[in-house]
Every structure is written in structure tokens, then in C-alpha cells.
Amino acid sequence: MLSELIYVSRRNINCTDKDVEQILQASIRQNKKKDLTGVLLYSQTQFIQVLEGDGKTILGLYDHIKKDRRHKNVLLISLRLIEKRYFPSWQMGSKKIDQDYEFLTPLNAQEKEIFKQLITGKESHKATDILHKIFSTKNTTS
Ligand SMILES: Cc1cc2nc3c(=O)[nH]c(=O)nc-3n(C[C@H](O)[C@H](O)[C@H](O)COP(=O)(O)O)c2cc1C
């Protein structure tokens, strides 16, 4: 059944931008084969990932990702059934964010607050809407 999983994690100090580039390339390749879509938001210290697709497939991948040494403190934010994909055209969209979480996308104060809570591991039913909004602006790669 179509599901969505969101987690946050701490990027390891020795995980370079080149490493992130490799993660993204591998993800795009492999997610396509598994009919998975989603996005990866990253800063110098953190990752937030949304994975969409078959529930079992997502959980299998999540188990695998959790063991990846390029990050740690992997924390599940939400796992739920969805009716349609938020990111149907992205095998793995990506966006780099700065430490102040300033986005090109104008987030209002409430949305910024929800995003800050999300990044510290608090679940929010509005999380995907905000991530979707962030990814709807132009400087996104997929
Ligand atoms: C933050 C983060 C996100 C990742 N996202 C994915 C992903 O969406 N899909 C994927 O196949 N691998 C992803 N990976 C990489 C996997 O952990 C793993 O390295 C990759 O699937 C290759 O595994 P293999 O060498 O056992 O084939 C991610 C890794 C990290 C650290």
C-alpha cells in the first residue's frame, strides 16, 4: 500500500558534500527500480528525508539507510498511508538548507516553527505540506 515515511538524522562530520552527491546519485538509480520517490533535505549537520512508495519496500530501505555510516541518530518522524504521492516526479529530489533554515520559499512564522520542530524530531501532520512547499521552488535538483 502506498505509504510515506519521514525521518531526520544527524549528518556525520566526515560526510562531505561529495558523499551527499554520491548518496543522491545512488538513490535516484535505485529508487527508480523500486518505484520509490521522495526528497532529501540536507544541511551541514542534518538530513530530512521523505520516502514514498510501497510500505514494505520503504521499510526495507529505511532499515538499510539507518545503518549507513554517513549519518547517525536516525529518528522516525512519521509513517503513514497516503492516497497519492507528493513528489511523483522525483526519484530523490534534493535541497541544501543553511543553518538558519532560510529558504527561497517564503514560509510564514508558523510554518517556520513547524519546520524547526520537525528538524528536532517532532512529528507534525503538516510536515509534508511544508516540505512540499519548500520543494516547489525552482532551485531543486532531482
Ligand atoms: C541520508 C541518506 C539517505 C539515503 N537515501 C537513500 C535512498 O533514498 N535510496 C537508496 O537506495 N539509498 C539511500 N541511501 C544510501 C543507502 O544507505 C545505501 O548506501 C545504498 O542504498 C547502497 O547500498 P548497497 O551498497 O548495499 O547497495 C541513503 C543514505 C543516507 C545516508
The ligand as an SDF file (V2000), in Angstrom:
LIG
                    3D

 31 33  0  0  0  0  0  0  0  0999 V2000
   20.7310   10.3420    4.3860 C   0  0  0  0  0  0  0  0  0  0  0  0
   20.7790    9.1540    3.4770 C   0  0  0  0  0  0  0  0  0  0  0  0
   19.7270    8.9400    2.5730 C   0  0  0  0  0  0  0  0  0  0  0  0
   19.7510    7.8370    1.7140 C   0  0  0  0  0  0  0  0  0  0  0  0
   18.7100    7.6360    0.8590 N   0  0  0  0  0  0  0  0  0  0  0  0
   18.6960    6.5610    0.0330 C   0  0  0  0  0  0  0  0  0  0  0  0
   17.6190    6.3220   -0.8630 C   0  0  0  0  0  0  0  0  0  0  0  0
   16.6370    7.0670   -0.9370 O   0  0  0  0  0  0  0  0  0  0  0  0
   17.7070    5.2220   -1.6640 N   0  0  0  0  0  0  0  0  0  0  0  0
   18.7630    4.3740   -1.6570 C   0  0  0  0  0  0  0  0  0  0  0  0
   18.7580    3.3980   -2.4050 O   0  0  0  0  0  0  0  0  0  0  0  0
   19.8040    4.5780   -0.8180 N   0  0  0  0  0  0  0  0  0  0  0  0
   19.8040    5.6630    0.0070 C   0  0  0  0  0  0  0  0  0  0  0  0
   20.8710    5.8860    0.8510 N   0  0  0  0  0  0  0  0  0  0  0  0
   22.0570    5.0350    0.7060 C   0  0  0  0  0  0  0  0  0  0  0  0
   21.9300    3.7000    1.3900 C   0  0  0  0  0  0  0  0  0  0  0  0
   22.1670    3.8490    2.7690 O   0  0  0  0  0  0  0  0  0  0  0  0
   22.9490    2.7330    0.7550 C   0  0  0  0  0  0  0  0  0  0  0  0
   24.2290    3.2650    0.8220 O   0  0  0  0  0  0  0  0  0  0  0  0
   22.6240    2.4830   -0.7030 C   0  0  0  0  0  0  0  0  0  0  0  0
   21.3010    2.0230   -0.8020 O   0  0  0  0  0  0  0  0  0  0  0  0
   23.5870    1.4510   -1.3300 C   0  0  0  0  0  0  0  0  0  0  0  0
   23.5400    0.2700   -0.6290 O   0  0  0  0  0  0  0  0  0  0  0  0
   24.3500   -1.0200   -1.0900 P   0  0  0  0  0  0  0  0  0  0  0  0
   25.7820   -0.5630   -1.2020 O   0  0  0  0  0  0  0  0  0  0  0  0
   24.1310   -2.0330   -0.0120 O   0  0  0  0  0  0  0  0  0  0  0  0
   23.7740   -1.3950   -2.4080 O   0  0  0  0  0  0  0  0  0  0  0  0
   20.8500    6.9560    1.7350 C   0  0  0  0  0  0  0  0  0  0  0  0
   21.8820    7.1740    2.6580 C   0  0  0  0  0  0  0  0  0  0  0  0
   21.8570    8.2480    3.5140 C   0  0  0  0  0  0  0  0  0  0  0  0
   22.9860    8.4840    4.4890 C   0  0  0  0  0  0  0  0  0  0  0  0
  1  2  1  0
  2  3  1  0
  2 30  2  0
  3  4  2  0
  4  5  1  0
  4 28  1  0
  5  6  2  0
  6  7  1  0
  6 13  1  0
  7  8  2  0
  7  9  1  0
  9 10  1  0
 10 11  2  0
 10 12  1  0
 12 13  2  0
 13 14  1  0
 14 15  1  0
 14 28  1  0
 15 16  1  0
 16 17  1  0
 16 18  1  0
 18 19  1  0
 18 20  1  0
 20 21  1  0
 20 22  1  0
 22 23  1  0
 23 24  1  0
 24 25  2  0
 24 26  1  0
 24 27  1  0
 28 29  2  0
 29 30  1  0
 30 31  1  0
M  END
$$$$
